[in-house]
């Protein structure tokens, strides 16, 4: 029997950037483990009335996956992602604070309420 692969828990960098287009409010974060043992760090945050969740995960074995394949993989592994629309998700590759290759998937889960 092949041992489970070990995936890193992404370590977020503090970019030190100041955003001039709105105030970001961090609402919370968590590390969870998918069915295959891969850790995913999540961060819930808000800006200008929008609520977003960003998922950070190791890129290992997912190097050539599209945004939609990543979402499908996460759903199959027990993390249910339901964006408001196809345009409300963004994905990008990045290096975490320890130099590990990772994916960052941001999903818009709430919009500003109309007054």
C-alpha positions as CSV (number, residue, x, y, z in Angstrom):
1,X,0.0,0.0,0.0
2,X,1.4,3.4,-1.0
3,X,1.7,5.9,1.8
4,X,-0.3,9.1,1.6
5,X,1.5,12.0,0.1
6,X,2.4,14.8,2.5
7,X,1.2,18.2,1.4
8,X,2.4,21.4,3.1
9,X,0.1,23.8,4.9
10,X,0.5,27.1,3.0
11,X,2.0,29.9,5.0
12,X,0.6,33.3,4.1
13,X,3.0,36.2,3.5
14,X,2.2,39.7,4.9
15,X,2.6,41.8,1.7
16,X,2.5,45.0,3.6
17,X,0.4,46.5,0.8
18,X,-2.0,49.2,1.6
19,X,-5.2,49.2,-0.4
20,X,-6.5,52.6,-1.5
21,X,-9.7,51.3,-3.0
22,X,-11.4,50.1,0.1
23,X,-11.0,48.7,3.6
24,X,-10.4,45.0,3.9
25,X,-11.9,43.3,7.0
26,X,-10.5,39.9,8.0
27,X,-13.4,37.9,9.3
28,X,-11.6,34.6,10.2
29,X,-9.5,31.7,9.0
30,X,-9.1,28.0,9.4
31,X,-7.0,25.0,8.3
32,X,-9.0,22.0,7.1
33,X,-8.0,18.7,5.6
34,X,-9.5,17.2,2.5
35,X,-10.5,13.6,2.1
36,X,-7.2,12.8,0.5
37,X,-5.3,14.4,3.4
38,X,-4.3,17.7,1.6
39,X,-4.5,20.7,4.0
40,X,-6.4,23.8,2.8
41,X,-6.1,27.1,4.6
42,X,-9.2,29.3,4.3
43,X,-9.6,33.0,5.0
44,X,-12.9,34.8,5.1
45,X,-12.7,38.5,4.5
46,X,-14.8,41.4,3.3
47,X,-14.3,44.5,1.2
48,X,-16.8,47.2,0.2
49,X,-19.8,45.1,1.2
50,X,-18.6,41.9,-0.5
51,X,-17.8,38.8,1.4
52,X,-15.1,36.5,0.0
53,X,-13.4,33.2,1.0
54,X,-9.8,32.6,-0.2
55,X,-8.6,29.0,-0.1
56,X,-4.8,28.4,-0.1
57,X,-3.5,24.9,-1.0
58,X,-0.3,23.2,-2.3
59,X,0.0,23.1,-6.0
60,X,1.6,19.6,-5.9
61,X,-0.3,17.2,-8.2
62,X,-2.5,20.1,-9.4
63,X,0.1,22.0,-11.5
64,X,-1.8,21.9,-14.8
65,X,-5.4,22.1,-13.5
66,X,-7.7,24.9,-14.6
67,X,-9.8,27.0,-12.2
68,X,-12.8,24.8,-12.9
69,X,-10.8,21.6,-12.4
70,X,-9.5,22.9,-9.0
71,X,-13.1,23.7,-7.9
72,X,-14.2,20.2,-9.1
73,X,-11.3,18.6,-7.2
74,X,-12.1,20.5,-4.0
75,X,-15.8,19.6,-4.3
76,X,-14.9,15.9,-4.8
77,X,-12.7,16.0,-1.8
78,X,-15.5,17.3,0.5
79,X,-15.1,21.1,0.3
80,X,-18.3,22.4,-1.2
81,X,-17.6,25.6,-3.2
82,X,-20.6,27.4,-4.6
83,X,-19.6,30.7,-6.2
84,X,-22.3,33.3,-6.9
85,X,-21.5,33.1,-10.6
86,X,-18.8,31.9,-12.9
87,X,-17.2,35.3,-12.8
88,X,-17.0,35.4,-9.0
89,X,-14.0,33.1,-8.6
90,X,-10.3,33.9,-9.2
91,X,-7.3,31.6,-9.0
92,X,-3.6,32.4,-9.0
93,X,-0.4,30.5,-8.4
94,X,2.0,32.0,-5.8
95,X,4.9,31.1,-3.6
96,X,4.0,31.1,0.1
97,X,6.2,32.5,2.9
98,X,8.4,29.4,2.8
99,X,8.8,29.4,-1.0
100,X,6.3,26.6,-1.7
101,X,4.3,26.7,-4.9
102,X,0.6,27.1,-4.0
103,X,-2.8,27.9,-5.4
104,X,-5.0,30.7,-4.1
105,X,-8.7,30.4,-5.0
106,X,-10.9,33.3,-4.1
107,X,-14.7,32.9,-4.2
108,X,-17.2,35.7,-3.8
109,X,-19.9,34.4,-1.4
110,X,-21.8,37.6,-0.6
111,X,-22.7,40.9,-2.3
112,X,-23.6,44.3,-0.8
113,X,-27.2,44.6,0.3
114,X,-29.3,47.2,-1.5
115,X,-30.6,49.9,0.7
